[in-house]
């Protein structure tokens, strides 16, 4: 269930709908867009910096000339992207998803992308349509068991938060969407879950994390949600009250490192819990 724990009757907010459409459009034909985006984004960053420096009264004619040159390059690259989107069939393919994962720094193979798509592929065409992506998103924000397939959801959610599409998510980027869903108090809990207690001390935008760090945070939340669900509790009870026998020692140790109180609560019914605490 990831970032959206505690939304039994959740509906997609207007902000989420808009960003979800942006992400679906981004992922469609991403295999073809990747080369263009690789050229476009550095030029956009450079152009923004030069425009800021141009506000300085001492900015010279050379800066103005460079800005003009970059504006021309950026516009041409944007037109190239538009041409790709005009020819798009509106589907996210395995190649598109795999290339997006690589861009995000996730070591993935074709079979990994295929598995993500298979989880949400209602018509079994090997791709993800807009309707399938929206349905996947809706199911995940409503899930209270931690059992809903969420591999693609986690990728999409990161891209939704990554408003400037720079491969990093900042506190500032996530605040509006989380506030719209949770209100201030719960929003702060979600921010701490993603960025840690020192989220306002590091990085630009109030703190930044990459996709791999984000994934670790939300997967721990999903694990905890599952173990606290009725089904998870039933499975743990069958294993003599020991969650390690359900999800494995490594995952429980990982959870214990991030949330010792919750891990101790989950291990309370397990025999030899004292030895578990010592291992931590």
Secondary structure, DSSP 8 states (H G I E B T S, - for coil): -GGG-S-TT----HHHHHHHHHHHHHHTTHHHHHHHHHHHHHHHHHHHHHHHHHTSTT--HHHHHHHHHHHHHHHHHHHHHHHHHHT--S-B-HHHHHHHHHHTT----HHHHHHHHHHH-TT-SSSB-HHHHHHHHHHHHH-SSS-S--HHHHHHHHHHH-TT-SSEEEHHHHHHHHHHHHHHHHHHHHHHHHH-TTTTTSSGGG-EEEHHHHHHHHHHHHHHHHHHSHHHHHHHHHTTT-THHHH-HHHHHHHHHH-HHHHHHHTTTSTTHHHHHHH-
